[in-house]
Amino acid sequence: MAGNKVSGQVWKVGHDVDTDLIIAARYLNRSDAEFLAQHCLEDLIPNLPERVKAGDILVAGKNFGCGSSREHAPIALKAAGFSCVIAESFARIFYRNAINIGLPIIVAPEVSKTVQEGSKLTVDPVSGEIKDLTTGTVFQGEPFPPFMLEILEKGGLIPYVREKVKNRG
Amino acid sequence: MGMTITEKILAAHAGVKEVSPGELINVQLDLVLANDITGPLAIKEFRKIGIDKVFDKDKVVLIPDHFAPAKDIPSAQQCLEIKEFSREQGLTHYYEVGRNGIEHCFLPEQGLVVPGDVVIGADSHTCTYGGLGAFATGVGSTDLAVGMATGEIWFRVPESIKFILKGKPRNPWVTGKDYILAIIGKIGVDGAQYKAMEFTGEAIRDLSMDGRLTMANMAIEAGAKNGIIEPDEKTLAYVKERAKKPWKFYTSDSDASYCQVIEIDVTNLEPQIAFPHLPSNTRPVSQATQVKIDQAVIGSCTNGRWEDLVVAAEIIKGKKIHPEVRAIVIPGTQEIYLKAVKEGLVEIFVNAGAVVSTPTCGPCLGGYMGILAKGEKAISTTNRNFVGRMGHPESEVYLSSPAIAAASAILGRIGSPEEVA
């Protein structure tokens, strides 16, 4: 998954979208991905789960994913169909969680200021290259440190650690 | 070059002499923590790693506190999952309802976390323990699963921002909560993104341990990795009564480097209110007195400690809660609850017409035990006022100290204790 290019239509949200908005606590009595996906971003974008298409890309302002540490947030986004989140900046726990569960995320400050809702983007999560197919504009996201890239390439922290544990014998 | 307290604790736990900001390090963990919401996901991921047993059965803490006592069947199932895992693993530190409390009130109280520790918790308010001089930070369930399995985690060493709080507040109702709200109001909800917030200065030295824990608790609301306060004689007095293990005091070197130094004079600071829908949306209480409220919540990992209940009781004693307001008081732990019973606080609250709940995170995150209807407004001593945080997406939460929440419960609108004659 990670390492392969993804492409899809853009959904835009603003600054400081918190994890309560991504998945409200009233749904945290369950943790299965399909259930969480049904309520993803529902207080911000009505009926989003019915309208989002697999592969779509979420473009956000600064501090995306602030607030609670709930991993249910990136899980809900991924299960709802988003292939990637691009933001001006991410809150730190969300950033780790997304990488850990294998949801590609990219820090690219210019994208939310330039790209329009509904545009089609192609994204290389590993190199961070983002192309707006509607306008032809190319953006370069911030590169990941090599070790984080390795986690992403393995598909998340658990496969990465599982391999290390196995090699340790 | 000297090191900050955060850098020193991280270096010691990475087995190196020194670390500097930006460095990626692997750190040994003294404690890992999860609750009934984040625990089940962490357990599910733990099972995939290929290690049968947690790294140390004495260093993994599981506490049902968010939707516990269970609010519905799925929540009961989640509570059961962490209980069964605790039994299977023989964990020393599983605490059942009736013998626990809100995790971040409970762990310091029971001496399970001590100065100098490195702690991760699958709960964003794990940063609370910085109030003791520990390095503590919130993580997600997958990081926690790996922590449970290996006893290690990777960190990027954070830059530190030093906040020097000077002076003594003239207003007797100004507390640690007001300091931290004022700071978040000044720097914004991402003002300390990925960084360590180190609180120092005369006003911090004067703060009680409860006040310090409140301040460190809300470091996450400025986006910080951790909040931290150098331990001193007050820390020592608190810890020596409780600690279940040895502690170590770390302090920042005088030539430690900070990416930013922010000085705040608290002399004329007023009690602060964070308006909807961000903790950074702060105003002094005098500019909030028009806001009518439907509910007042006094509790949570931010302000559910003994001192918080004492100040609320002092204001509420002999008064009546406003006829149109629900007041909900939630002691942070069973120990605090019992003390509140013995010392007459519960009687004061009940006589005034307030509800006193069992310890739970409950309403803070819109779980249960005080959910807001469409259009309702609450004053709350909790930590977040995001859209829909305490209930309906069209409800509103105003954050304050316990003193302001108590006074507002009587007034029926946001106001100060001076107004409660």
Interface residues (C-beta under 8 A of the other chain):
Chain A: D16 D18 D20 L21 A24 A25 R26 L28 N29 R30 S31 D43 L44 K62 N63 C66 G67 S68 S69 R70 E71 H72 P74 I75 S89 A91 R92 I93 R96 N97 N100 I101 P145 F147 G156 L157 I158 V161 R162 V165 K166
Chain B: L24 I37 T38 P40 L41 K44 E45 K48 I49 G50 I51 H66 F67 K71 D72 P74 S75 Q78 G121 A122 D123 S124 T126 G138 V139 G140 S141 T142 D143 A145 V146 A149 T150 W154 V189 D190 Q193 Y194 I220 G223 K225 L278 L365 G366 G367 R384 F386 V387 G388 R389 P393
